[in-house]
Amino acid sequence: MKLILTSEVSGLGAPGDVVEVKDGYGRNYLLPRGLAIRWSKGAQSQIDAIKRARELRSIRDREAAEEIAQQLGSLKVQLRTRAGESGRLFGSVTTGDIAEAVKAAGGPELDRRRIMIENPIKSLGTHRVTVRLHPEVSASLDIEVVAA
């Protein structure tokens, strides 16, 4: 199935990209959520309009992303969670937990889908996570996990 992406889809592409996906993925996930529209020969004008708007937003968004990256670099984030006596957590720290902790620490509101955790956080201590703010800008953030 050939589709035109209307939103950024991780691992697939950016708005305005024409992609070929399996029928079920397109029909059951991308189209109902409004992440893509069906491709047709007449849709080329829509593709051009989406790409022009993306280029204009990209310049503005990059500058804003660099400002947010500077804010995140100077932010001290502490996350309180339940842990056993050995320092092992009951469960693990999720990207949603991190987004809430950043907001509580006075940082910007982050989309949990843009936070990347390399290894699951299952112990107390300081852990480094990456936040993808823009395709060209990412920020590293240290999270201190402490027992509640």
N, C-alpha and C positions, 0 to 999 in steps of 0.2 A: 504494500500500500504506500502510495506516495503522498506525503503531507507537507504542509508549510507550517513551521513552528511559529506560534504567536507569543510564546514566553520561553525563557531559558529553561532547558531541560538538561539536568546534569547527565553527562555522558553521551548526550545526543546532539545538542547544538544550541544555537542562540536564535532569538527572534529573527524571522525572515529567511532562515535556512530551509532549503528543500531537502527532506530526508526520506529514505526508503525504510519502512519498518514492517514488521510482521502484522498481518491483518488484525489479530486479536489484541495486540498491544495498542494499535491505533484506535480500533473500534471501542475497546473496553476501558482504556485509560486516557489516552491523549485527547480524543475528541470530546468525551463527556465533561472533562475538567476544563475545557477551553484552552488547552495548551497548544492545540494545532487545529488547522482547518484543512479540508481536502484540497489537493492540488488539481488545478485544471489549466488549460492553455490561457484562459482569460484571467487567471489569477496573477499573472506576471506583474500587472500594475499594482496589485496589493503587495507583492513581494518588494517591489521598488519603494513603495511608501513606507513599509515597515523598516526597511534597511536605512532609508533616509532619517526616519525618526530615531532609530537606534544610534546612528552616527552622532546626531545632535545631542542625545541624552548621554552618550558615552563620554563626551568631552566634559560635560557638567558633572556627571557621576564620578568620573575619575578624580576630579579636584575634591569633591565631597568625601570620597573614599580615603584619600590621602590625609584629610583632616581627621577623620574618624580613626585611622590607623595611628596617628600621633596621640590621640586621646587614649586609645587602648594601650599604647606603649607605656604610658605613665600611670596606669590604673592599677591599684592593689585590689585584687578580687579574692575574697575569702568565702568558701562554701562550707556550710555546716551540714553534716550528715551523720547518720547513725553508724557506729562502728563498734567492732568487738574489742576486747582487751588487747589483742595482738596487733591492732591497727588495721585490720582488714574490714572493709565496708560490708554492710548488709545490702547486697545488690551492687550497682555501679552508678557512677555519675553519668547522666545523660546530657546531650546537647541542650535540651530544654532547661535542665538545672543550671547549666553554665550561663545561658542567656538571661535567666532570671537573676542570677548572682551578679552579673555585669550590670544589669539595670539597677539592682539594689545598691551596688557600690557607687552609683552616680555616673555610670557610663551610658553610652548610647544604647538604644533598643536594637538588638541584633536578631536576625532571623536564624532560628535554630538549624535550618538546613545549610547555612553557610559556615557553620562551625565544624571543623574537622578534628577528630580525635584519632591519633595514630594507633594507640593501644588503649584498650578499655581501662578506665580509671577505677580501680577496685581497692585502693589502699590510701591511707592518710599521707599527707606530704604535699610537696609542690609538683605540679604537673604542667607541661607546656601544651597548649592547643593552638591551632592555626585558624584564623578567620578569613575566609575569602570575601573581601568586600567588593571587588571588581575583578574582571578577568586579568587585569594587569597589576592589581594591588591586593596584597594579603598582609595580615598582621599577626604577629605571635603574641600570645597572651599567657601569662603565668597564673595558674589557679592554685590557691592554697586550700587543700581539703583538710578540715579540722573536725574532730569529733563533736557532736552536739551534746 
